[in-house]
Amino acid sequence: MNLRLAANRSRALERSGQGLLLAAMLACGCERLPTRPAVVSANQVHGVTLVDWTAGGYASASSTNAIDALAQIHANSMAIVITAYQTDRGANEVRSDGPRTPSRAAVRQAIARAQALGLDVALKLHIDLDDGSWRGFIAPTDPVAWFASYQRFMLPWATFAETTGVREFVIGTELASTLGEAERWRETIRMARSAFPGELLYAASWDEAARVPFWRDLDGVGIDFYFPVAKRADPGRFEVLAAWQPILDRLNVLHRQTGKNILLTEIGYRSVAGAGMQPYQGGTSGTLDLAEQGDLYWAALQATADKSWIRGMYWWNWPADGSGGPLNTDYTPRGKTASQELAAAWGQVALAGRPRE
């Protein structure tokens, strides 16, 4: 790297608390360092999202083992995904009575296990589409009917969250094409508050968050964080950390505009080469690269640790069926270098009970 480029990058990075160290490392060509665990804050959410798409999977023996493993890597929080379905993006009915939506009995068992291990729990509502479209494209032809159907799905889970001692309830996820119905969303938020006294959040997609009109009606800003943080495969740790800096600036603007702290309700990278270039891109293709996934985890933890307005993050994902391991190229860190990064970073701090803003 030439010295002029290093100097330019240095000036930009000095705005953050890590800027001087980062600039020095870039200037000397030491981007792959350090090898020490990321520094994290004990007051943040150190979370992972437990996932399953069956009625009883959250009550299985493999799910119990998965939750135990989360405690072993020093997580202090666990999110549970609750998925309902609709036929296509224009459908006006949300279905939650089929075999792919988890039963309350199964979710109750998973919550009890997590709480027994000292983990806080969040419930996160998702809608998946039968035709494989992304939920961000959902645009019902009859918004009145769709919101009524959605509220029939949401409200019993809000009540369930209250009775089971859940800390956070995410009332919706990545429903960008419904944001024009702001008053119907506010009505949905009021209904949720009538049933659940804990923290209410909405999880916006990374490219949707700045357009959400009802942040002030909620207790925080939730973002499913899939911002690109690399321009090439196998970037160095400090190269990724540098890429985080302008993103943090954008998030801080949103924090100041809304007056709310930010929780990364999802963040994740596949264990493949180039995972930081398009983190939102799923699928099964790609060359296995456990080390790159681990580097991306390190940078995310390090970048957000000293930001008091970031409440923490939930990593995507931790399958209740026990899948993962060193040959898996999907998002889960389980059994991979990335889980070692989490364990090393989170294990450095004494868990101080419930995270606080």
C-alpha positions in Angstrom: 0.0 0.0 0.0 1.5 3.4 -0.9 1.9 6.0 1.8 -0.5 8.5 0.3 -3.3 6.0 0.2 -2.5 5.0 3.8 -2.6 8.6 4.9 -6.0 9.2 3.3 -7.4 6.2 4.9 -5.9 7.2 8.2 -7.7 10.6 8.2 -11.0 8.9 7.6 -10.5 6.3 10.2 -9.4 8.6 13.0 -13.0 9.6 13.5 -13.5 6.4 15.4 -11.9 5.3 18.6 -10.0 2.6 16.8 -8.8 4.8 14.0 -5.2 5.4 15.0 -4.5 1.7 15.6 -6.3 0.7 12.4 -4.5 3.3 10.3 -1.1 2.2 11.6 -1.8 -1.5 10.8 -3.0 -0.6 7.3 0.1 1.5 6.7 2.5 -1.2 7.7 0.7 -3.9 5.6 -0.4 -5.9 8.7 -4.0 -6.2 7.7 -4.3 -9.9 8.7 -3.4 -9.1 12.3 -4.3 -9.4 15.1 -4.9 -12.9 16.2 -6.2 -12.0 19.6 -9.9 -12.3 20.3 -12.1 -9.4 19.5 -12.9 -7.0 22.3 -16.5 -6.9 23.3 -18.7 -5.1 25.8 -20.3 -7.1 28.7 -23.4 -4.8 28.4 -24.2 -5.8 24.8 -26.4 -8.6 23.5 -24.2 -11.5 22.7 -26.8 -13.4 20.8 -27.4 -16.2 18.2 -30.7 -17.0 16.5 -32.0 -20.6 16.9 -33.9 -21.6 13.7 -36.2 -24.4 12.8 -39.0 -24.7 10.3 -41.0 -27.6 11.7 -43.8 -27.9 14.2 -41.8 -29.8 16.9 -38.2 -29.1 16.1 -37.6 -26.7 18.9 -38.6 -29.4 21.4 -36.2 -32.1 20.0 -33.2 -33.5 21.7 -31.0 -31.9 19.0 -32.5 -28.5 19.9 -31.7 -29.0 23.5 -28.1 -29.8 22.6 -28.0 -26.7 20.3 -29.1 -24.4 23.1 -26.6 -26.0 25.5 -23.9 -25.3 22.9 -24.9 -21.6 22.8 -24.3 -21.4 26.5 -21.0 -23.1 26.1 -19.8 -20.4 23.7 -20.8 -17.7 26.3 -23.9 -16.3 24.5 -26.1 -14.3 26.8 -29.1 -14.1 24.5 -31.0 -16.4 22.0 -33.6 -15.4 19.4 -36.1 -17.9 18.2 -37.6 -17.5 14.7 -41.4 -18.1 14.4 -42.4 -18.4 10.7 -45.8 -18.1 9.1 -46.4 -18.4 5.4 -48.3 -16.9 2.5 -48.8 -18.1 -1.1 -47.1 -15.2 -3.0 -46.2 -11.6 -2.6 -49.7 -10.4 -3.4 -51.6 -12.7 -1.1 -53.8 -11.3 1.6 -53.7 -14.2 4.0 -50.9 -15.2 6.4 -51.0 -18.9 7.5 -49.6 -20.1 10.7 -51.5 -23.4 11.3 -49.4 -25.7 9.1 -46.6 -28.1 9.9 -43.8 -25.6 9.1 -44.8 -23.2 11.9 -43.4 -24.1 15.3 -45.9 -25.2 18.0 -46.2 -23.1 21.1 -45.4 -26.2 23.2 -42.1 -26.7 21.3 -41.1 -23.0 21.6 -42.0 -23.0 25.3 -39.6 -25.9 25.8 -36.8 -24.1 24.0 -37.4 -20.9 26.0 -37.4 -22.8 29.3 -34.1 -24.5 28.4 -32.4 -21.2 27.4 -33.6 -19.4 30.5 -32.4 -22.2 32.8 -29.0 -21.6 31.3 -29.2 -17.9 32.0 -29.9 -16.7 28.4 -32.3 -14.0 27.6 -34.8 -14.8 24.9 -36.3 -12.9 21.9 -39.1 -14.1 19.7 -38.8 -12.9 16.1 -41.7 -13.2 13.6 -41.0 -14.1 10.0 -43.1 -14.5 6.9 -41.9 -16.9 4.2 -43.5 -17.3 0.8 -44.5 -20.5 -0.8 -43.2 -19.4 -4.2 -39.7 -18.7 -2.8 -39.9 -14.9 -3.2 -38.2 -12.7 -0.6 -40.5 -11.4 2.1 -39.3 -7.8 1.4 -41.5 -8.0 -1.8 -44.7 -8.7 0.1 -47.3 -6.2 -1.3 -50.8 -7.5 -0.6 -53.5 -6.6 -3.0 -55.8 -5.8 0.0 -53.7 -4.3 2.8 -56.7 -4.2 5.2 -57.2 -7.9 4.9 -53.5 -8.7 5.0 -52.9 -6.7 8.2 -55.9 -8.2 9.9 -54.5 -11.7 9.0 -51.0 -10.7 10.1 -52.3 -9.4 13.4 -54.1 -12.7 14.0 -50.7 -14.3 13.7 -48.8 -11.8 15.7 -51.1 -11.2 18.8 -51.2 -14.7 20.2 -47.4 -14.9 20.0 -47.1 -11.5 21.8 -49.3 -12.9 24.6 -47.2 -16.0 24.6 -44.0 -14.0 24.9 -45.4 -12.2 28.0 -46.4 -15.4 29.7 -43.0 -17.1 29.1 -40.8 -14.2 30.2 -39.4 -13.3 26.8 -37.3 -10.1 26.9 -37.7 -8.9 23.3 -40.5 -9.4 20.8 -39.8 -8.6 17.1 -43.2 -7.8 15.5 -42.1 -8.1 11.9 -39.0 -8.8 9.7 -37.9 -7.2 6.4 -41.4 -6.3 5.2 -40.2 -3.3 3.2 -43.0 -3.2 0.7 -45.6 -2.7 3.4 -44.0 0.4 4.9 -46.5 2.6 3.0 -49.1 1.3 5.5 -47.5 3.2 8.4 -50.8 3.7 10.3 -51.6 0.0 10.1 -48.2 -0.8 11.4 -48.7 1.6 14.3 -52.0 -0.2 15.0 -50.1 -3.5 15.0 -47.6 -2.0 17.4 -50.3 -0.8 19.8 -51.9 -4.3 19.7 -48.6 -5.9 20.6 -48.0 -3.4 23.5 -51.4 -4.3 24.9 -50.2 -7.9 25.2 -46.5 -7.7 25.8 -44.8 -5.3 28.3 -41.2 -6.0 27.2 -39.1 -4.5 24.4 -40.8 -4.2 21.0 -38.7 -4.1 17.9 -39.1 -4.3 14.1 -36.3 -6.0 12.1 -35.6 -3.9 9.0 -33.5 -5.2 6.2 -30.1 -3.4 6.0 -31.3 -1.5 2.9 -34.7 -0.7 4.3 -33.9 0.7 7.8 -33.6 4.4 6.8 -37.2 4.4 5.4 -39.1 2.9 8.3 -41.7 5.5 9.4 -42.5 4.1 12.8 -39.2 3.7 14.7 -40.3 6.2 17.4 -43.2 3.9 18.2 -40.8 1.1 19.1 -38.2 0.5 21.8 -35.3 0.3 19.5 -34.1 0.1 15.9 -33.7 -3.5 14.7 -31.6 -4.1 11.6 -30.9 -7.3 9.8 -27.3 -6.4 8.9 -26.1 -7.7 5.5 -24.1 -4.7 4.4 -21.2 -5.6 2.1 -18.0 -5.3 4.1 -15.5 -6.5 1.6 -14.6 -5.9 -2.1 -12.7 -9.1 -2.6 -12.4 -12.6 -1.3 -10.1 -13.3 1.7 -9.7 -9.7 2.9 -7.6 -9.0 5.9 -9.2 -8.4 9.3 -8.3 -4.7 9.3 -9.4 -4.3 5.8 -12.9 -5.5 6.8 -12.8 -3.3 9.9 -12.0 -0.3 7.8 -15.1 -1.1 5.6 -17.2 -1.0 8.7 -16.4 2.6 9.5 -18.7 4.4 6.9 -21.4 1.9 7.7 -21.2 2.8 11.4 -21.4 6.5 10.5 -24.7 5.7 8.7 -26.1 3.7 11.6 -25.1 6.5 14.0 -27.1 9.0 11.9 -30.1 6.7 12.1 -29.6 6.4 15.9 -29.5 10.2 16.3 -32.5 10.7 14.0 -34.7 8.2 15.8 -33.4 8.7 19.3 -33.2 4.9 19.6 -30.4 2.5 20.1 -29.7 0.0 17.4 -29.8 -3.8 17.7 -28.5 -5.9 14.9 -31.4 -8.4 14.9 -29.5 -10.5 12.3 -26.0 -10.5 11.1 -24.2 -13.4 9.3 -21.7 -14.5 6.8 -21.5 -17.8 5.0 -18.4 -19.9 5.4 -17.3 -19.4 1.8 -14.7 -17.4 0.0 -16.0 -13.9 -0.7 -18.7 -14.0 2.0 -18.2 -10.4 3.0 -18.9 -9.1 -0.6 -22.6 -10.0 -0.7 -23.5 -11.2 2.8 -27.2 -11.3 1.8 -26.6 -13.8 -0.9 -27.5 -17.3 0.3 -27.5 -20.6 -1.6 -25.3 -23.6 -1.7 -22.5 -22.6 -4.1 -19.2 -21.3 -3.1 -15.7 -22.5 -2.0 -15.5 -23.5 1.6 -13.5 -20.9 3.7 -13.8 -21.3 7.4 -11.1 -18.8 8.1 -12.7 -16.0 6.1 -16.0 -16.4 8.0 -14.0 -16.3 11.2 -12.3 -13.0 10.2 -15.6 -11.4 9.3 -17.0 -12.4 12.7 -14.0 -10.9 14.4 -14.3 -7.6 12.5 -18.0 -7.3 13.3 -17.5 -7.9 17.0 -14.5 -5.5 17.1 -16.2 -2.7 15.1 -19.3 -2.5 17.3 -17.8 -3.1 20.8 -17.2 0.5 21.8 -20.4 1.9 20.3 -22.7 2.5 23.3 -25.6 3.1 20.9 -25.4 -0.4 19.4 -27.1 -2.8 21.8 -25.4 -5.9 20.3 -26.3 -8.5 17.8 -27.9 -11.8 17.0 -25.8 -14.0 14.7 -27.6 -15.9 11.9 -28.0 -18.8 12.6 -27.9 -21.8 14.9 -30.0 -24.7 13.6 -32.1 -26.6 16.1 -31.6 -29.8 14.1 -27.9 -29.8 15.0 -26.6 -29.2 11.5 -23.4 -27.3 10.8 -19.8 -28.4 11.2 -16.5 -27.8 9.3 -17.8 -28.9 5.9 -21.0 -26.8 6.0 -20.9 -23.7 3.7 -24.1 -22.1 5.0 -24.4 -19.2 7.6 -24.2 -21.1 10.8 -21.0 -20.7 12.8 -21.6 -24.0 14.7 -18.6 -26.3 14.6 -16.5 -23.7 12.7 -13.8 -21.2 13.2 -16.5 -18.5 13.6 -17.9 -20.2 16.7 -14.4 -20.2 18.2 -14.2 -16.4 17.5 -17.5 -15.9 19.4 -16.4 -18.1 22.3 -13.1 -16.4 22.6 -14.5 -12.9 22.5 -17.6 -13.5 24.6 -15.6 -15.6 27.1 -13.4 -12.6 27.9 -16.1 -10.8 29.8 -18.0 -11.8 32.9 -21.6 -12.0 31.9 -23.4 -9.2 33.7 -27.0 -10.5 33.5 -29.4 -8.9 31.1 -27.9 -6.5 28.6 -28.9 -2.9 29.0 -29.1 0.1 26.7 
